[in-house]
Amino acid sequence: MLSAQTARFFGYYPGTVALVTAEHAGTRNVLSVGWHTALSAEPPLYGVAVGRERATHPLIVGSGHFGVNFLPFAAARAVQGAGVLSLHDGPDKFVRLGLETLPDAGLALAGAYLHYTCEVAEVVPTGDHDLFVGRVTGVRYDPAMYDDSGLFAGEAAVYLGRSAYVTTTHERVAYPPEVFGD
């Protein structure tokens, strides 16, 4: 029951956290982003909200590209670390967190179950963040993490807020459209 009110903006979790990767002029970074979403199927667009003060922001602006990576629950420490550590903390956050990229795709994390390569299509100011609208130019995924119908079947790192993570279970309930017929 909705029995309390607050002026504090919260409650948008639980949800998955994407690791956004970017590289420009010899500098690369990885950032945890809780505010992200699919925006369009045709054309394929994906949006990530990045604070203007974040070190990843000028890398995306400068290069015009970014990667969106989803890691399993086993990598929740790295997911959290990518948001806690700063590019300026050194050494390289990828190395510090044990994150490797694919040799032929520098923005794709080797341990991800899903990766989007995005080209910036638009930057929309949204309060204290900019929403980078990315045209998805490539999709890579780990087939072992999906069932025969294309549904995710792995254990995702689900962020609850305040540095806490849980995982998905294998229990599923499906409500196809025909169950709502007359």
N, CA and C of each residue as an Amber inpcrd file, in Angstrom:
protein
   546
   0.8400000  -1.1680000   0.0000000   0.0000000   0.0000000   0.0000000
   0.8930000   1.2420000   0.0000000   0.5470000   2.2300000  -0.7970000
   1.2990000   3.4900000  -0.8520000   0.8300000   4.3760000   0.2960000
   1.4450000   4.2230000   1.4730000   0.9680000   4.9220000   2.6570000
   1.9100000   6.0060000   3.1470000   3.0500000   6.2280000   2.4720000
   3.9970000   7.2570000   2.8960000   4.3630000   8.1330000   1.7050000
   4.7640000   9.3830000   2.0190000   5.2060000  10.3120000   0.9820000
   6.5860000  10.8250000   1.3360000   7.3520000  11.2040000   0.3100000
   8.6830000  11.7450000   0.5240000   9.0240000  12.6810000  -0.6200000
   9.9400000  13.5870000  -0.3750000  10.4490000  14.4660000  -1.4290000
  11.6880000  13.8570000  -2.0790000  12.1880000  12.7530000  -1.5240000
  13.3910000  12.0950000  -2.0410000  13.0330000  11.2920000  -3.2840000
  13.8160000  11.4830000  -4.3480000  13.6080000  10.7500000  -5.6000000
  14.3280000   9.4180000  -5.4970000  13.5920000   8.3400000  -5.4430000
  14.1750000   7.0070000  -5.3600000  13.1610000   6.0170000  -5.8730000
  13.4960000   4.7440000  -5.8220000  12.5350000   3.7220000  -6.1840000
  12.6270000   3.2460000  -7.6110000  13.6240000   3.7080000  -8.3620000
  13.7760000   3.2680000  -9.7470000  14.5710000   1.9810000  -9.8360000
  15.0170000   1.4630000  -8.7110000  15.6770000   0.1610000  -8.6680000
  14.7160000  -0.8020000  -8.0040000  14.7710000  -2.1030000  -8.1890000
  15.8930000  -2.8620000  -8.7320000  15.9440000  -2.8010000 -10.2590000
  17.1330000  -3.0510000 -10.7590000  17.3490000  -3.1050000 -12.1950000
  18.7810000  -3.4970000 -12.5000000  19.0270000  -3.8160000 -13.7430000
  20.3920000  -4.1540000 -14.1210000  21.1960000  -2.8670000 -14.2860000
  22.4780000  -2.9790000 -14.0690000  23.4020000  -1.8760000 -14.2660000
  24.2350000  -2.2110000 -15.4890000  24.2990000  -1.2730000 -16.4140000
  25.1160000  -1.4690000 -17.6120000  26.4970000  -0.8920000 -17.3640000
  27.5040000  -1.5340000 -17.9260000  28.8440000  -0.9620000 -17.9020000
  29.0540000  -0.2830000 -19.2490000  29.1790000   1.0230000 -19.2110000
  29.3910000   1.8080000 -20.4190000  30.8910000   1.9750000 -20.6140000
  31.3460000   1.6510000 -21.8100000  32.7590000   1.7700000 -22.1450000
  32.9210000   2.8480000 -23.2120000  34.0270000   3.5740000 -23.1120000
  34.3190000   4.6120000 -24.0900000  35.8260000   4.7930000 -24.1730000
  36.2640000   5.2430000 -25.3450000  37.6870000   5.4890000 -25.5640000
  37.8380000   6.6460000 -26.5370000  38.7720000   7.5530000 -26.1930000
  39.0470000   8.6880000 -27.0760000  40.4620000   9.1960000 -26.8160000
  41.1850000   9.4450000 -27.8870000  42.5280000  10.0350000 -27.8300000
  43.4510000   9.2720000 -26.8700000  43.3740000   7.9410000 -26.9100000
  44.2590000   7.1110000 -26.0920000  43.8260000   6.9060000 -24.6580000
  42.6850000   7.4510000 -24.2670000  42.1610000   7.2680000 -22.9110000
  40.8870000   6.4460000 -23.0000000  40.8110000   5.4300000 -22.1400000
  39.5970000   4.6170000 -22.1040000  39.0520000   4.5830000 -20.6930000
  37.7620000   4.2950000 -20.5830000  37.1500000   4.2100000 -19.2640000
  35.9400000   3.2870000 -19.3240000  35.5600000   2.8170000 -18.1500000
  34.3710000   1.9950000 -17.9680000  33.6030000   2.5960000 -16.7970000
  32.2970000   2.7350000 -16.9590000  31.4500000   3.4000000 -15.9750000
  30.1820000   2.5920000 -15.7500000  29.7980000   2.4050000 -14.5000000
  28.5190000   1.7760000 -14.1700000  27.4030000   2.7850000 -14.3850000
  26.3530000   2.3660000 -15.1010000  25.2300000   3.2540000 -15.3880000
  23.9340000   2.5280000 -15.0380000  23.2280000   3.0590000 -14.0590000
  21.9430000   2.4880000 -13.6710000  20.7940000   3.0240000 -14.5060000
  20.9860000   4.1890000 -15.1110000  19.9320000   4.8040000 -15.9000000
  20.2300000   4.5760000 -17.3730000  19.5880000   3.5670000 -17.9400000
  19.7840000   3.1770000 -19.3360000  18.5240000   2.4830000 -19.8190000
  18.3040000   2.5170000 -21.1490000  17.0880000   1.9090000 -21.6690000
  17.1220000   1.7450000 -23.1800000  16.4090000   0.7450000 -23.6630000
  16.1430000   0.6240000 -25.0880000  15.1770000   1.7470000 -25.4510000
  15.4010000   2.3860000 -26.6000000  14.5700000   3.5100000 -27.0210000
  13.7770000   3.2360000 -28.2850000  14.2930000   2.3670000 -29.1580000
  13.6290000   2.1000000 -30.4280000  14.1770000   0.7970000 -30.9930000
  13.2850000   0.0330000 -31.6490000  13.7250000  -1.1870000 -32.3330000
  14.1240000  -0.8880000 -33.7770000  13.4290000   0.0720000 -34.4020000
  13.7360000   0.4190000 -35.7920000  13.6860000   1.9290000 -35.9670000
  14.7870000   2.6060000 -36.0200000  16.1350000   2.0440000 -35.9730000
  16.4680000   1.6150000 -34.5490000  17.4310000   0.7080000 -34.3990000
  17.8040000   0.2780000 -33.0520000  18.5410000   1.3980000 -32.3090000
  17.9160000   1.8820000 -31.2220000  18.4950000   2.9550000 -30.4180000
  18.5360000   2.5270000 -28.9580000  19.6270000   2.8680000 -28.2820000
  19.7680000   2.5750000 -26.8550000  20.2830000   3.8380000 -26.1790000
  19.7090000   4.1690000 -25.0300000  20.0940000   5.3870000 -24.3270000
  20.7640000   5.1200000 -22.9980000  21.7910000   5.9250000 -22.7000000
  22.4620000   5.8690000 -21.4050000  22.5670000   7.2890000 -20.8570000
  22.2390000   7.4590000 -19.5910000  22.3360000   8.7630000 -18.9400000
  23.6690000   8.8260000 -18.2040000  24.4760000   9.8160000 -18.5550000
  25.8100000   9.9640000 -17.9650000  25.9320000  11.3760000 -17.3970000
  26.3520000  11.4690000 -16.1470000  26.5740000  12.7700000 -15.5240000
  27.6740000  13.5280000 -16.2540000  27.4810000  14.8210000 -16.4040000
  28.4630000  15.6270000 -17.1390000  29.8120000  15.6780000 -16.4500000
  29.8520000  15.4520000 -15.1510000  31.1160000  15.5000000 -14.4110000
  31.8920000  14.1820000 -14.4770000  31.2840000  13.1490000 -14.9970000
  31.9340000  11.8420000 -15.0980000  33.0150000  11.8530000 -16.1730000
  34.1180000  11.1730000 -15.9230000  35.2410000  11.1380000 -16.8670000
  34.8610000  10.4880000 -18.1890000  33.8390000   9.6540000 -18.1890000
  33.4040000   8.9860000 -19.4150000  32.6740000   9.9500000 -20.3490000
  32.0550000  10.9500000 -19.8020000  31.2600000  11.8910000 -20.6050000
  32.0720000  12.5040000 -21.7520000  33.2360000  13.1310000 -21.5010000
  33.9840000  13.7180000 -22.6200000  34.5580000  12.6690000 -23.5770000
  34.7500000  11.4440000 -23.1080000  35.2270000  10.3900000 -24.0000000
  34.1520000  10.0380000 -25.0290000  32.9040000   9.9840000 -24.5730000
  31.7960000   9.6920000 -25.4970000  31.6140000  10.8710000 -26.4530000
  31.6280000  12.0860000 -25.9190000  31.4550000  13.2690000 -26.7640000
  32.5700000  13.3320000 -27.8090000  33.8100000  13.0940000 -27.3840000
  34.9580000  13.2020000 -28.2760000  35.0090000  12.1350000 -29.3500000
  34.6420000  10.9120000 -28.9880000  34.7370000   9.8040000 -29.9480000
  33.4710000   9.6060000 -30.7620000  32.3330000   9.9960000 -30.1790000
  31.0550000   9.7630000 -30.8460000  30.5910000   8.3230000 -30.7650000
  31.2070000   7.5340000 -29.8870000  30.8580000   6.1110000 -29.7440000
  30.8740000   5.7100000 -28.2720000  30.1440000   4.6590000 -27.9670000
  30.2160000   4.0530000 -26.6370000  29.7450000   2.6110000 -26.7340000
  30.1290000   1.8290000 -25.7440000  29.6850000   0.4470000 -25.6330000
  28.7830000   0.3010000 -24.4320000  27.8150000  -0.6010000 -24.5200000
  26.9280000  -0.9120000 -23.4050000  27.0810000  -2.4050000 -23.1470000
  27.5170000  -2.7520000 -21.9340000  27.8270000  -4.1350000 -21.5810000
  27.0140000  -4.5660000 -20.3750000  26.5130000  -5.7970000 -20.4100000
  25.7710000  -6.3640000 -19.2980000  26.5390000  -7.5730000 -18.7870000
  26.8820000  -7.5560000 -17.4990000  27.6720000  -8.6280000 -16.9040000
  26.8230000  -9.4660000 -15.9630000  27.1970000 -10.7340000 -15.7980000
  26.4340000 -11.6240000 -14.9070000  26.6860000 -11.3070000 -13.4320000
  25.8730000 -11.9150000 -12.5890000  25.9640000 -11.7210000 -11.1390000
  27.3650000 -12.0160000 -10.6090000  28.0500000 -12.9910000 -11.1800000
  29.4060000 -13.3350000 -10.7250000  30.3600000 -12.1460000 -10.8390000
  30.0190000 -11.1630000 -11.6670000  30.8660000  -9.9880000 -11.8670000
  30.3150000  -8.7470000 -11.1560000  29.4190000  -8.9250000 -10.1880000
  28.7960000  -7.7850000  -9.5060000  29.8270000  -6.8730000  -8.8400000
  30.9160000  -7.4250000  -8.3270000  31.9650000  -6.6000000  -7.7090000
  32.5460000  -5.6330000  -8.7390000  32.8310000  -6.1130000  -9.9300000
  33.3710000  -5.2550000 -10.9870000  32.3320000  -4.2320000 -11.4390000
  31.0670000  -4.6400000 -11.5090000  29.9940000  -3.7180000 -11.8880000
  29.9500000  -2.5600000 -10.8930000  29.9780000  -2.8720000  -9.6170000
  29.9530000  -1.8330000  -8.5820000  31.2380000  -1.0080000  -8.6230000
  32.3670000  -1.6610000  -8.7710000  33.6480000  -0.9650000  -8.7930000
  33.7690000   0.0370000  -9.9240000  33.1640000  -0.2700000 -11.0690000
  33.2280000   0.6480000 -12.2070000  32.4970000   1.9510000 -11.9260000
  31.6090000   1.9340000 -10.9460000  30.9150000   3.1530000 -10.5540000
  31.5640000   3.8540000  -9.3780000  32.2710000   3.1080000  -8.5500000
  32.8990000   3.6700000  -7.3590000  34.2700000   4.2670000  -7.6790000
  35.0450000   3.5720000  -8.4870000  36.3900000   4.0370000  -8.8120000
  36.3380000   5.1030000  -9.9000000  37.2720000   6.0160000  -9.8400000
  37.3670000   7.0710000 -10.8470000  38.4910000   6.7580000 -11.8220000
  38.3540000   7.2360000 -13.0270000  39.4200000   7.1230000 -14.0210000
  40.7140000   7.6980000 -13.4680000  40.6020000   8.7080000 -12.6320000
  41.7680000   9.3950000 -12.0870000  42.4040000   8.6580000 -10.9120000
  41.7750000   7.5890000 -10.4130000  42.3380000   6.8130000  -9.3090000
  43.5390000   5.9910000  -9.7530000  43.5980000   5.6620000 -11.0500000
  44.6940000   4.8640000 -11.5900000  44.9260000   3.5990000 -10.7970000
  45.5600000   2.5840000 -11.2640000  45.8330000   2.4300000 -12.6870000
  44.5310000   2.2030000 -13.4600000  44.6480000   1.8760000 -14.6950000
  43.5190000   1.6200000 -15.5940000  42.4130000   0.8400000 -14.8720000
  41.1880000   1.3750000 -14.8700000  40.0660000   0.7110000 -14.1950000
  39.7980000  -0.6750000 -14.7550000  39.9850000  -0.8770000 -16.0620000
  39.7810000  -2.2030000 -16.6410000  40.7030000  -3.2050000 -15.9540000
  41.9700000  -2.8440000 -15.8150000  42.9640000  -3.7210000 -15.1850000
  42.6200000  -3.9110000 -13.7150000  42.3390000  -2.8220000 -13.0360000
  42.0520000  -2.8790000 -11.6030000  40.8500000  -3.7710000 -11.2840000
  39.8640000  -3.7880000 -12.1820000  38.6510000  -4.5690000 -11.9440000
  38.6710000  -5.9340000 -12.6270000  39.7690000  -6.2530000 -13.3200000
  39.8710000  -7.5430000 -14.0030000  38.9640000  -7.6540000 -15.2100000
  38.7030000  -6.5310000 -15.8760000  37.8290000  -6.5130000 -17.0520000
  38.6860000  -6.5050000 -18.3140000  38.4300000  -7.4630000 -19.1770000
  39.1480000  -7.5400000 -20.4420000  38.1860000  -7.2160000 -21.5770000
  38.7330000  -6.6170000 -22.6340000  37.9260000  -6.3380000 -23.8110000
  38.2450000  -7.3640000 -24.8870000  37.3370000  -7.4990000 -25.8250000
  37.5730000  -8.4080000 -26.9450000  38.6460000  -7.8080000 -27.8560000
  39.5610000  -8.6360000 -28.3670000  40.6490000  -8.1160000 -29.2010000
  40.1690000  -7.3550000 -30.4360000  39.0560000  -7.7530000 -31.0080000
  38.5670000  -7.1070000 -32.2260000  37.4590000  -6.0900000 -31.9680000
  37.1630000  -5.8170000 -30.6940000  36.1040000  -4.8680000 -30.3370000
  36.4400000  -4.2660000 -28.9810000  37.1890000  -3.1780000 -28.9960000
  37.7190000  -2.5940000 -27.7680000  36.7120000  -2.0770000 -26.7690000
  35.4460000  -1.9160000 -27.1750000  34.4270000  -1.4560000 -26.2340000
  33.6030000  -2.6070000 -25.6640000  33.8310000  -3.8250000 -26.1660000
  33.0820000  -5.0050000 -25.7120000  33.8550000  -5.7230000 -24.6140000
  33.2240000  -5.9050000 -23.4660000  33.8530000  -6.6140000 -22.3530000
  33.7290000  -8.1210000 -22.5670000  34.8420000  -8.8130000 -22.4250000
  34.8940000 -10.2500000 -22.6920000  33.9380000 -11.0460000 -21.8010000
  33.7010000 -10.6050000 -20.5920000  32.8480000 -11.3410000 -19.6600000
  31.3790000 -10.9870000 -19.7410000  30.9940000 -10.1320000 -20.6690000
  29.5990000  -9.7050000 -20.7840000  28.7470000 -10.7930000 -21.4200000
  27.4760000 -10.8320000 -21.0400000  26.5490000 -11.7380000 -21.7240000
  25.8510000 -11.0230000 -22.8710000  25.9280000  -9.6710000 -22.8830000
  25.3420000  -8.8880000 -23.9570000  26.1250000  -7.5910000 -24.1020000
  26.3650000  -7.1940000 -25.3450000  27.0910000  -5.9470000 -25.6260000
  26.4700000  -5.2530000 -26.8290000  26.2800000  -3.9390000 -26.7040000
  25.8630000  -3.1030000 -27.8260000  26.9990000  -2.1370000 -28.1580000
  27.3400000  -2.0410000 -29.4160000  28.2310000  -0.9830000 -29.8920000
  27.3210000   0.1170000 -30.4000000  27.5430000   1.3430000 -29.9230000
  26.6540000   2.4480000 -30.2590000  27.4190000   3.6420000 -30.8220000
  26.7840000   4.2750000 -31.7750000  27.2620000   5.5350000 -32.3470000
  26.3150000   6.6150000 -31.8500000  26.8500000   7.7050000 -31.3080000
  25.9980000   8.7590000 -30.7610000  25.1340000   9.3570000 -31.8680000
  23.8300000   9.2790000 -31.6920000  22.8760000   9.8520000 -32.6390000
  22.3780000  11.2080000 -32.1600000  22.3420000  11.3790000 -30.8330000
  21.8180000  12.6120000 -30.2490000  22.2430000  12.6810000 -28.7950000
  22.4190000  13.8860000 -28.2890000  22.6840000  14.1050000 -26.8710000
  21.5660000  15.0010000 -26.3500000  20.8320000  14.4820000 -25.3680000
  19.6890000  15.2110000 -24.8250000  19.9870000  15.6010000 -23.3750000
  20.1070000  16.8900000 -23.0810000  20.2940000  17.3040000 -21.6860000
  19.0670000  16.9140000 -20.8660000  19.3010000  16.2580000 -19.7480000
  18.2030000  15.8270000 -18.8730000  18.5700000  16.1630000 -17.4340000
  18.4170000  17.4110000 -17.0470000  18.7630000  17.8030000 -15.6880000
  20.2560000  17.7170000 -15.4720000  20.6720000  16.9300000 -14.4730000
  22.1000000  16.8400000 -14.1450000  22.8440000  15.7720000 -14.9480000
  22.1870000  15.1370000 -15.8970000  22.8010000  14.1330000 -16.7700000
  22.5250000  14.4970000 -18.2270000  23.3110000  13.9140000 -19.1130000
  23.0060000  13.9510000 -20.5380000  22.6020000  12.5550000 -20.9480000
  21.5310000  12.4570000 -21.7110000  21.1050000  11.1770000 -22.2590000
  21.7750000  11.0230000 -23.6210000  22.6930000  10.0720000 -23.7100000
  23.3280000   9.7600000 -24.9790000  22.4400000   8.7470000 -25.6920000
  21.8710000   9.1560000 -26.7920000  21.0580000   8.2670000 -27.6090000
  22.0090000   7.6270000 -28.6100000  22.1530000   6.3250000 -28.5060000
  23.0830000   5.6120000 -29.3680000  22.3840000   4.7880000 -30.4230000
  22.8210000   4.9390000 -31.6600000  22.3540000   4.0550000 -32.7320000
  23.1630000   2.7810000 -32.6020000  22.4980000   1.6700000 -32.3720000
  23.1750000   0.3900000 -32.1610000  23.7020000  -0.0970000 -33.5140000
  25.0220000  -0.1910000 -33.6020000  25.6580000  -0.6180000 -34.8490000
  26.1790000  -2.0500000 -34.7760000  26.1540000  -2.6410000 -33.5900000
  26.5880000  -4.0210000 -33.4320000  26.0670000  -4.6100000 -32.1410000
  25.7350000  -5.8860000 -32.1870000  25.2630000  -6.6020000 -31.0050000
  26.0560000  -7.8980000 -30.9140000  26.6070000  -8.1510000 -29.7350000
  27.2820000  -9.4210000 -29.4610000  26.6480000 -10.0030000 -28.2050000
  26.5320000 -11.3180000 -28.1560000  25.9490000 -11.9430000 -26.9740000
  26.5550000 -13.3170000 -26.7680000  26.3780000 -13.8330000 -25.5620000
  26.8480000 -15.1680000 -25.1970000  25.6630000 -16.1200000 -25.3160000
  25.6480000 -16.9890000 -26.3480000  24.5040000 -17.8910000 -26.5520000
  24.2180000 -18.7940000 -25.3480000  25.2350000 -19.0700000 -24.5370000
  25.0350000 -19.9290000 -23.3650000  24.1450000 -19.2680000 -22.3140000
  23.9430000 -17.9660000 -22.4180000  23.1470000 -17.2390000 -21.4270000
  21.6960000 -17.0160000 -21.8660000  21.3180000 -17.5910000 -23.0080000
  19.9700000 -17.4100000 -23.5300000  19.3480000 -18.7580000 -23.8650000
  18.0370000 -18.8570000 -23.6880000  17.3600000 -20.1090000 -24.0230000
  17.0240000 -20.1350000 -25.5140000  16.3890000 -21.2200000 -25.9540000
  16.0860000 -21.3960000 -27.3680000  15.1370000 -20.3420000 -27.9270000
  14.3510000 -19.6940000 -27.0590000  13.4320000 -18.6650000 -27.5370000
  14.0570000 -17.2710000 -27.4770000  15.3240000 -17.1920000 -27.0570000
  16.0150000 -15.9090000 -27.0020000  15.8450000 -15.1600000 -25.6960000
  15.2230000 -15.7790000 -24.7040000  15.0770000 -15.1430000 -23.3950000
  16.3300000 -15.3760000 -22.5570000  16.6990000 -14.3750000 -21.7800000
  17.8630000 -14.4820000 -20.9100000  17.6450000 -15.6160000 -19.9090000
  18.6210000 -16.4910000 -19.7730000  18.5050000 -17.6450000 -18.8760000
  19.6500000 -17.7000000 -17.8750000  20.4720000 -16.6640000 -17.8250000
  21.6100000 -16.6370000 -16.9060000  21.2410000 -16.0090000 -15.5770000
  22.2600000 -15.6260000 -14.8580000  22.0740000 -14.9560000 -13.5690000
  22.5750000 -13.5300000 -13.6990000  21.6600000 -12.5940000 -13.8510000
  22.0110000 -11.1850000 -13.9980000  22.3290000 -10.5680000 -12.6410000
  23.1910000  -9.5690000 -12.6640000  23.4660000  -8.7740000 -11.4630000
  22.3800000  -7.7120000 -11.3720000  21.4670000  -7.8560000 -10.4360000
  20.3500000  -6.9310000 -10.2680000  20.6700000  -6.0040000  -9.1040000
  20.7280000  -4.7120000  -9.4000000  21.1030000  -3.7030000  -8.4090000
  19.8840000  -3.2680000  -7.6090000  19.9930000  -3.3420000  -6.2900000
  18.9040000  -2.9250000  -5.4100000  19.0530000  -1.4770000  -4.9630000
  20.2570000  -0.9130000  -5.1170000  20.5870000   0.4030000  -4.5790000
  21.5240000   0.2270000  -3.4010000  22.2020000   1.3200000  -3.0250000
  23.0960000   1.3190000  -1.8620000  24.1250000   0.1950000  -1.8860000
  24.6850000  -0.0570000  -3.0620000  25.7800000  -1.0190000  -3.2730000
  25.3730000  -2.4820000  -3.1120000  24.0850000  -2.7860000  -3.1030000
  23.6030000  -4.1490000  -2.8920000  23.0890000  -4.7580000  -4.1940000
  23.4250000  -6.0360000  -4.4110000  23.0240000  -6.7630000  -5.6100000
  22.3700000  -8.0850000  -5.2290000  21.4440000  -8.5210000  -6.0560000
  20.8640000  -9.8550000  -5.9720000  20.9420000 -10.4260000  -7.3820000
  20.4660000 -11.6350000  -7.5570000  20.4720000 -12.2130000  -8.9030000
  19.0870000 -12.7070000  -9.2740000  18.9400000 -12.9980000 -10.5330000
  17.6880000 -13.5600000 -11.0220000  17.6310000 -15.0320000 -10.6310000
  16.4390000 -15.5560000 -10.6190000  16.2650000 -16.9760000 -10.3540000
  15.8550000 -17.6550000 -11.6480000  15.7710000 -18.9450000 -11.6110000
  15.3610000 -19.6790000 -12.8060000  13.8580000 -19.9330000 -12.8250000
  13.1560000 -19.5090000 -11.7750000  11.7060000 -19.6290000 -11.7600000
  11.1220000 -18.5710000 -12.6830000  10.2210000 -18.9970000 -13.5730000
   9.6240000 -18.0610000 -14.5280000   8.1220000 -18.2410000 -14.5810000
   7.4670000 -17.1530000 -14.8820000   6.0330000 -17.1540000 -15.1430000
   5.8460000 -16.4030000 -16.4570000   5.0490000 -16.9540000 -17.3480000
   4.8020000 -16.2960000 -18.6340000   3.3070000 -16.0690000 -18.8030000
   2.9530000 -14.9200000 -19.3470000   1.5620000 -14.5630000 -19.6030000
   1.4190000 -14.1480000 -21.0700000   1.3830000 -15.1130000 -21.9830000
   1.2490000 -14.7710000 -23.4010000  -0.1040000 -14.1060000 -23.6640000
  -0.1920000 -13.3480000 -24.7460000  -1.4400000 -12.5960000 -25.0300000
  -2.7090000 -13.4410000 -25.0080000  -2.6160000 -14.6830000 -25.4350000
  -3.8340000 -15.5120000 -25.5090000  -4.4710000 -15.7840000 -24.1420000
  -3.7350000 -15.6370000 -23.0310000  -4.3570000 -15.8570000 -21.7280000
  -5.3010000 -14.7230000 -21.3410000  -5.2720000 -13.6290000 -22.1030000
  -6.1450000 -12.5060000 -21.8180000  -7.3350000 -12.4390000 -22.7600000
  -7.5220000 -13.4920000 -23.5700000  -8.6570000 -13.5500000 -24.5070000
  -9.9720000 -13.6870000 -23.7710000 -11.0270000 -13.5830000 -24.5450000
 -12.3850000 -13.6850000 -23.9820000 -12.6670000 -15.0150000 -23.3980000
